[in-house]
Amino acid sequence: MTRVKRGYIARRRRTKIRLFVSTFLGAHSKLTRTTTQQKMRALVSSQQDRGRQKRDFRRLWITRINAVTRENTLFSRYSRLIHNMYKKNLLLNRKILAQIAISNKNCLYMISNKILK
């Protein structure tokens, strides 16, 4: 019988996985079965962390807005500011409000005075 040389498809798949996990430590970057498991685990974690990142940024923005509102006793707290904004149909998202609060506090005070009147 003639000698059969196996194709390169399986090797190409394994090297692709190895490139993905090349920075992992020990067997997690060396052994084929372990590398596939670690790749799946890493992809699941990245999916979860994208959702967590959105939550974390929203918390950060709320904290920044709350700090500035308590500083000058505009409404004495964040929740009243947001509630009054919704009542007046002044729709600014928390990211923009946080940027305004950090860069230009006077502008936030003007917005809050507009809400009060």
C-alpha positions as a Markdown table, in Angstrom:
| # | Residue | x | y | z |
|---|---|---|---|---|
| 1 | Met | 0.0 | 0.0 | 0.0 |
| 2 | Thr | 1.1 | 3.5 | -0.7 |
| 3 | Arg | 1.7 | 5.8 | 2.2 |
| 4 | Val | -1.1 | 8.3 | 2.9 |
| 5 | Lys | -0.1 | 11.7 | 4.0 |
| 6 | Arg | -2.8 | 13.4 | 6.1 |
| 7 | Gly | -4.1 | 16.8 | 5.0 |
| 8 | Tyr | -3.2 | 20.1 | 6.5 |
| 9 | Ile | -6.8 | 21.0 | 7.5 |
| 10 | Ala | -6.7 | 19.7 | 11.0 |
| 11 | Arg | -3.2 | 21.2 | 11.6 |
| 12 | Arg | -4.5 | 24.6 | 10.2 |
| 13 | Arg | -7.4 | 24.5 | 12.6 |
| 14 | Arg | -5.2 | 23.7 | 15.6 |
| 15 | Thr | -2.7 | 26.4 | 14.7 |
| 16 | Lys | -5.5 | 28.9 | 14.5 |
| 17 | Ile | -6.6 | 28.0 | 18.0 |
| 18 | Arg | -3.0 | 28.1 | 19.2 |
| 19 | Leu | -2.6 | 31.6 | 17.9 |
| 20 | Phe | -5.7 | 32.6 | 19.8 |
| 21 | Val | -4.5 | 31.2 | 23.1 |
| 22 | Ser | -0.8 | 31.9 | 22.7 |
| 23 | Thr | -0.7 | 34.2 | 25.7 |
| 24 | Phe | -2.3 | 31.7 | 28.1 |
| 25 | Leu | -0.1 | 30.0 | 30.6 |
| 26 | Gly | 1.1 | 26.4 | 30.7 |
| 27 | Ala | -1.1 | 23.6 | 29.2 |
| 28 | His | -3.7 | 26.2 | 28.3 |
| 29 | Ser | -1.5 | 27.3 | 25.4 |
| 30 | Lys | 0.2 | 23.9 | 24.6 |
| 31 | Leu | -2.3 | 21.0 | 24.6 |
| 32 | Thr | -4.9 | 20.9 | 21.9 |
| 33 | Arg | -7.9 | 19.7 | 23.9 |
| 34 | Thr | -7.2 | 22.2 | 26.7 |
| 35 | Thr | -6.6 | 25.1 | 24.3 |
| 36 | Thr | -10.0 | 24.5 | 22.7 |
| 37 | Gln | -11.7 | 24.5 | 26.1 |
| 38 | Gln | -9.9 | 27.7 | 27.1 |
| 39 | Lys | -10.8 | 29.4 | 23.8 |
| 40 | Met | -14.5 | 28.6 | 24.4 |
| 41 | Arg | -14.2 | 29.9 | 27.9 |
| 42 | Ala | -12.5 | 33.1 | 26.9 |
| 43 | Leu | -15.1 | 33.8 | 24.3 |
| 44 | Val | -17.9 | 33.3 | 26.8 |
| 45 | Ser | -16.2 | 35.6 | 29.2 |
| 46 | Ser | -15.7 | 38.3 | 26.6 |
| 47 | Gln | -19.4 | 38.1 | 25.8 |
| 48 | Gln | -20.4 | 38.5 | 29.4 |
| 49 | Asp | -17.9 | 41.3 | 30.0 |
| 50 | Arg | -19.3 | 43.4 | 27.2 |
| 51 | Gly | -22.6 | 43.5 | 29.0 |
| 52 | Arg | -20.9 | 44.2 | 32.3 |
| 53 | Gln | -18.9 | 47.1 | 30.7 |
| 54 | Lys | -22.2 | 48.8 | 29.8 |
| 55 | Arg | -23.4 | 48.4 | 33.4 |
| 56 | Asp | -20.2 | 49.7 | 34.9 |
| 57 | Phe | -20.1 | 52.8 | 32.7 |
| 58 | Arg | -23.7 | 53.6 | 33.5 |
| 59 | Arg | -22.9 | 53.3 | 37.3 |
| 60 | Leu | -19.9 | 55.6 | 36.8 |
| 61 | Trp | -22.0 | 58.2 | 35.0 |
| 62 | Ile | -24.6 | 58.1 | 37.7 |
| 63 | Thr | -22.0 | 58.5 | 40.4 |
| 64 | Arg | -20.4 | 61.5 | 38.7 |
| 65 | Ile | -23.8 | 63.3 | 38.2 |
| 66 | Asn | -24.8 | 62.6 | 41.8 |
| 67 | Ala | -21.5 | 64.0 | 43.1 |
| 68 | Val | -22.0 | 67.3 | 41.3 |
| 69 | Thr | -25.6 | 67.6 | 42.2 |
| 70 | Arg | -24.9 | 67.1 | 45.9 |
| 71 | Glu | -22.0 | 69.5 | 45.7 |
| 72 | Asn | -24.1 | 72.6 | 45.1 |
| 73 | Thr | -27.4 | 71.2 | 46.6 |
| 74 | Leu | -29.3 | 71.6 | 43.4 |
| 75 | Phe | -31.8 | 68.9 | 44.1 |
| 76 | Ser | -29.7 | 67.3 | 46.9 |
| 77 | Arg | -29.6 | 64.1 | 45.0 |
| 78 | Tyr | -29.4 | 62.5 | 41.5 |
| 79 | Ser | -32.8 | 60.8 | 41.5 |
| 80 | Arg | -34.7 | 64.1 | 41.9 |
| 81 | Leu | -32.7 | 65.7 | 39.0 |
| 82 | Ile | -33.6 | 62.8 | 36.7 |
| 83 | His | -37.2 | 62.7 | 37.8 |
| 84 | Asn | -37.6 | 66.4 | 37.1 |
| 85 | Met | -35.9 | 66.1 | 33.8 |
| 86 | Tyr | -38.4 | 63.5 | 32.7 |
| 87 | Lys | -41.3 | 65.6 | 33.9 |
| 88 | Lys | -40.1 | 68.5 | 31.8 |
| 89 | Asn | -39.4 | 66.2 | 28.8 |
| 90 | Leu | -35.7 | 67.3 | 28.8 |
| 91 | Leu | -34.2 | 64.1 | 27.5 |
| 92 | Leu | -30.4 | 64.0 | 28.0 |
| 93 | Asn | -28.8 | 60.7 | 28.6 |
| 94 | Arg | -26.5 | 60.0 | 31.5 |
| 95 | Lys | -23.3 | 59.9 | 29.5 |
| 96 | Ile | -23.9 | 63.5 | 28.2 |
| 97 | Leu | -24.9 | 64.7 | 31.7 |
| 98 | Ala | -21.8 | 63.2 | 33.2 |
| 99 | Gln | -19.6 | 64.9 | 30.6 |
| 100 | Ile | -21.3 | 68.2 | 31.3 |
| 101 | Ala | -20.9 | 67.7 | 35.0 |
| 102 | Ile | -17.2 | 67.1 | 34.8 |
| 103 | Ser | -16.3 | 69.7 | 32.1 |
| 104 | Asn | -18.7 | 72.5 | 32.8 |
| 105 | Lys | -20.6 | 72.6 | 36.1 |
| 106 | Asn | -22.2 | 75.9 | 35.3 |
| 107 | Cys | -23.9 | 74.4 | 32.3 |
| 108 | Leu | -25.4 | 71.7 | 34.5 |
| 109 | Tyr | -26.6 | 74.4 | 36.9 |
| 110 | Met | -28.2 | 76.2 | 34.0 |
| 111 | Ile | -30.0 | 73.0 | 33.0 |
| 112 | Ser | -31.2 | 72.4 | 36.5 |
| 113 | Asn | -32.5 | 76.0 | 36.8 |
| 114 | Lys | -34.3 | 75.5 | 33.5 |
| 115 | Ile | -36.0 | 72.4 | 35.0 |
| 116 | Leu | -37.0 | 74.2 | 38.2 |
| 117 | Lys | -38.7 | 77.1 | 36.3 |
